[in-house]
Amino acid sequence: LHMGKTMKEDLTVVVKYIKQLYPPEFNVFSVYAEFYHNCFASQAKKSAESHLEDKDIYLLLSWVHNIYPKDMRKDHALAKELDKVQLGSLLPSSLSKELEKKYLDSEEVTVKNSLSKCLDKEIQRWKEDKEPEKLNGHFQSELLGIFVIQSIYSGQKRAQDISSALGEELSQRLLKDLPAFLRSYRDAFEDFKEKSKKHRHYKPILIANINNCWNFR
């Protein structure tokens, strides 16, 4: 963040005050921009090759795909000049792809674990002596019906915020994982229906789960 802010502010000074002090053939802005970019790219590469936590991978990919090319290089004071300079990406393509795969793998596992924990909690709630909650006057499981959808949507949104390509790839992955979750949910529900007919709130629980189906569709 400090390096990005410094680069943006210093290049703005070059555009406004320094460039005109030199003959055009000196390409002063290009020289400054290339040096700053190479320094920034070198630091990004060094970071990418070190051990990174998931949140650090997300931040670095955000810089590579989003913040650097869109917020910095498209800044109104710099865009015109930067368009004349071929700076390239902050990371080599191969290294960027490696980070993207790590991020997608991690995000997919996070969402799958979240769905699994959610189902475990829901099954536990069926065993309790409690009537399901009502939503707009109808029995419904807010935990299951809403939380599951939000978990998937949030995962897609995080990836989309990095790049549309990552958002699309994660969406495809999660849409393959969702049927497996739904099968687990169905099997658990069928088991409850068979074994818990004497449950005091058996009927409301059935209704709540049937009402979840509309949300999942």
C-alpha positions as CSV (number, residue, x, y, z in Angstrom):
1,L,0.0,0.0,0.0
2,H,2.8,2.4,0.9
3,M,4.7,1.6,-2.4
4,G,1.5,2.0,-4.5
5,K,0.7,5.4,-2.8
6,T,4.3,6.6,-3.3
7,M,4.4,5.6,-6.9
8,K,1.0,7.2,-7.6
9,E,1.9,10.5,-5.9
10,D,5.4,10.7,-7.3
11,L,4.3,10.0,-10.9
12,T,1.7,12.7,-10.5
13,V,4.4,15.2,-9.5
14,V,6.4,14.1,-12.6
15,V,3.4,14.7,-14.9
16,K,2.5,18.1,-13.4
17,Y,5.9,19.7,-12.6
18,I,8.9,17.7,-13.8
19,K,8.2,16.4,-17.3
20,Q,8.0,19.9,-18.9
21,L,11.5,20.7,-17.6
22,Y,13.1,18.3,-20.0
23,P,13.1,18.0,-23.8
24,P,10.3,15.6,-25.1
25,E,12.9,13.1,-26.5
26,F,14.1,12.4,-23.0
27,N,10.8,10.6,-22.3
28,V,11.2,11.6,-18.6
29,F,7.8,10.2,-17.5
30,S,8.5,6.9,-19.2
31,V,11.8,6.6,-17.4
32,Y,10.3,7.3,-14.0
33,A,7.3,5.0,-14.6
34,E,9.4,2.1,-15.7
35,F,11.7,2.4,-12.7
36,Y,8.8,2.6,-10.3
37,H,7.0,-0.3,-12.0
38,N,10.1,-2.5,-12.0
39,C,10.7,-1.8,-8.3
40,F,7.0,-2.6,-7.6
41,A,7.0,-5.7,-9.7
42,S,10.2,-6.9,-8.1
43,Q,8.6,-6.6,-4.6
44,A,5.4,-8.2,-5.7
45,K,7.4,-11.2,-7.2
46,K,9.4,-11.5,-4.0
47,S,6.2,-11.5,-1.9
48,A,4.5,-14.1,-4.3
49,E,7.4,-16.5,-3.9
50,S,7.4,-16.4,-0.1
51,H,5.0,-18.3,2.1
52,L,1.6,-16.4,2.0
53,E,-1.5,-16.8,4.1
54,D,-4.8,-17.0,2.2
55,K,-5.7,-13.4,2.9
56,D,-2.2,-12.3,1.6
57,I,-2.8,-14.2,-1.6
58,Y,-6.1,-12.5,-2.0
59,L,-4.6,-9.0,-1.5
60,L,-1.7,-9.6,-3.9
61,L,-4.0,-10.9,-6.6
62,S,-6.3,-7.9,-6.0
63,W,-3.3,-5.7,-6.7
64,V,-2.2,-7.6,-9.8
65,H,-5.7,-7.8,-11.4
66,N,-7.6,-4.9,-10.0
67,I,-6.0,-2.1,-7.9
68,Y,-2.8,-1.7,-9.9
69,P,-4.2,-1.7,-13.5
70,K,-7.5,0.0,-12.7
71,D,-7.2,2.3,-9.7
72,M,-3.6,3.4,-10.2
73,R,-2.9,3.2,-13.9
74,K,-6.3,4.5,-14.8
75,D,-6.0,7.5,-12.5
76,H,-7.2,10.6,-14.3
77,A,-3.9,12.4,-13.7
78,L,-1.8,9.5,-15.0
79,A,-3.8,7.4,-17.5
80,K,-2.9,9.4,-20.6
81,E,0.8,9.2,-19.9
82,L,0.8,5.6,-18.7
83,D,-1.1,4.5,-21.8
84,K,2.1,5.4,-23.7
85,V,4.3,3.2,-21.6
86,Q,4.3,-0.6,-21.9
87,L,4.6,-1.6,-18.2
88,G,3.0,-5.0,-18.2
89,S,1.7,-6.9,-15.2
90,L,3.0,-6.8,-11.7
91,L,3.7,-10.5,-11.8
92,P,4.9,-13.0,-14.5
93,S,1.9,-14.9,-15.9
94,S,3.1,-18.3,-14.6
95,L,3.5,-16.9,-11.0
96,S,0.1,-15.2,-11.2
97,K,-1.6,-18.5,-12.4
98,E,0.0,-20.3,-9.5
99,L,-1.4,-17.9,-7.0
100,E,-4.8,-18.0,-8.7
101,K,-4.9,-21.8,-8.4
102,K,-3.9,-21.6,-4.7
103,Y,-6.6,-19.0,-4.1
104,L,-9.3,-20.9,-5.9
105,D,-8.5,-24.2,-4.2
106,S,-8.5,-22.5,-0.8
107,E,-11.7,-20.6,-1.4
108,E,-13.5,-23.7,-2.6
109,V,-12.4,-25.7,0.5
110,T,-13.5,-22.8,2.7
111,V,-17.0,-22.7,1.2
112,K,-17.4,-26.5,1.2
113,N,-16.4,-26.6,4.9
114,S,-18.8,-23.8,5.6
115,L,-21.7,-25.7,4.0
116,S,-20.8,-28.9,5.8
117,K,-20.7,-27.2,9.2
118,C,-24.0,-25.5,8.4
119,L,-25.7,-28.8,7.7
120,D,-24.3,-30.3,10.9
121,K,-25.8,-27.5,12.9
122,E,-29.1,-27.9,11.1
123,I,-29.2,-31.6,11.8
124,Q,-28.5,-30.8,15.5
125,R,-31.4,-28.4,15.6
126,W,-33.8,-31.0,14.3
127,K,-32.9,-33.1,17.4
128,E,-33.7,-30.3,19.8
129,D,-37.1,-29.8,21.3
130,K,-37.7,-26.5,19.5
131,E,-40.1,-25.4,16.8
132,P,-38.4,-24.1,13.6
133,E,-38.3,-20.3,13.2
134,K,-40.8,-18.6,11.0
135,L,-39.9,-16.3,8.1
136,N,-42.8,-14.1,6.8
137,G,-45.2,-16.3,8.7
138,H,-43.9,-19.6,7.3
139,F,-41.7,-22.3,8.9
140,Q,-38.3,-22.0,7.4
141,S,-34.6,-22.7,8.2
142,E,-32.9,-19.4,8.0
143,L,-29.6,-21.1,8.9
144,L,-29.8,-23.6,6.1
145,G,-31.8,-21.9,3.3
146,I,-30.2,-18.5,3.6
147,F,-26.7,-19.2,5.0
148,V,-25.9,-21.7,2.3
149,I,-26.9,-19.4,-0.5
150,Q,-25.0,-16.5,1.1
151,S,-21.9,-18.6,1.5
152,I,-21.8,-19.5,-2.1
153,Y,-22.7,-16.0,-3.3
154,S,-20.0,-14.4,-1.0
155,G,-17.3,-16.8,-2.4
156,Q,-18.3,-15.9,-5.9
157,K,-18.3,-12.2,-5.1
158,R,-14.8,-12.2,-3.5
159,A,-13.4,-13.9,-6.6
160,Q,-15.3,-11.6,-8.9
161,D,-13.8,-8.6,-7.1
162,I,-10.3,-9.8,-8.1
163,S,-11.2,-10.5,-11.8
164,S,-14.2,-11.7,-13.8
165,A,-12.3,-14.7,-15.0
166,L,-11.6,-15.9,-11.4
167,G,-15.2,-15.2,-10.5
168,E,-16.4,-17.4,-13.4
169,E,-14.0,-20.2,-12.6
170,L,-15.0,-20.3,-8.9
171,S,-18.7,-20.2,-9.8
172,Q,-18.2,-23.3,-12.0
173,R,-16.4,-25.1,-9.2
174,L,-19.0,-24.2,-6.6
175,L,-21.9,-25.2,-8.9
176,K,-20.2,-28.7,-9.1
177,D,-19.9,-28.9,-5.3
178,L,-23.5,-27.8,-4.6
179,P,-25.2,-31.0,-5.8
180,A,-23.0,-33.0,-3.4
181,F,-24.1,-30.8,-0.6
182,L,-27.8,-31.1,-1.6
183,R,-27.5,-34.9,-1.7
184,S,-26.1,-34.9,1.8
185,Y,-28.9,-32.6,2.9
186,R,-31.5,-34.8,1.3
187,D,-30.1,-38.0,2.8
188,A,-30.0,-36.4,6.3
189,F,-33.5,-35.2,5.9
190,E,-34.8,-38.6,4.7
191,D,-33.1,-40.1,7.7
192,F,-34.8,-37.7,10.1
193,K,-38.2,-38.4,8.4
194,E,-37.9,-42.1,9.0
195,K,-36.5,-42.1,12.5
196,S,-38.1,-39.1,14.2
197,K,-41.8,-39.4,13.6
198,K,-42.5,-39.1,17.3
199,H,-40.6,-35.8,17.5
200,R,-42.9,-33.1,19.1
201,H,-42.2,-30.7,16.2
202,Y,-42.0,-33.3,13.5
203,K,-44.5,-31.7,11.2
204,P,-43.2,-28.1,11.4
205,I,-39.7,-29.4,10.8
206,L,-40.9,-31.1,7.6
207,I,-42.7,-28.0,6.5
208,A,-39.6,-25.8,7.1
209,N,-37.4,-28.1,5.0
210,I,-39.9,-28.3,2.2
211,N,-40.0,-24.5,2.2
212,N,-36.2,-24.5,1.9
213,C,-36.5,-26.2,-1.5
214,W,-37.8,-23.0,-3.2
215,N,-34.7,-21.0,-2.0
216,F,-32.3,-23.7,-3.3
217,R,-34.0,-23.9,-6.7
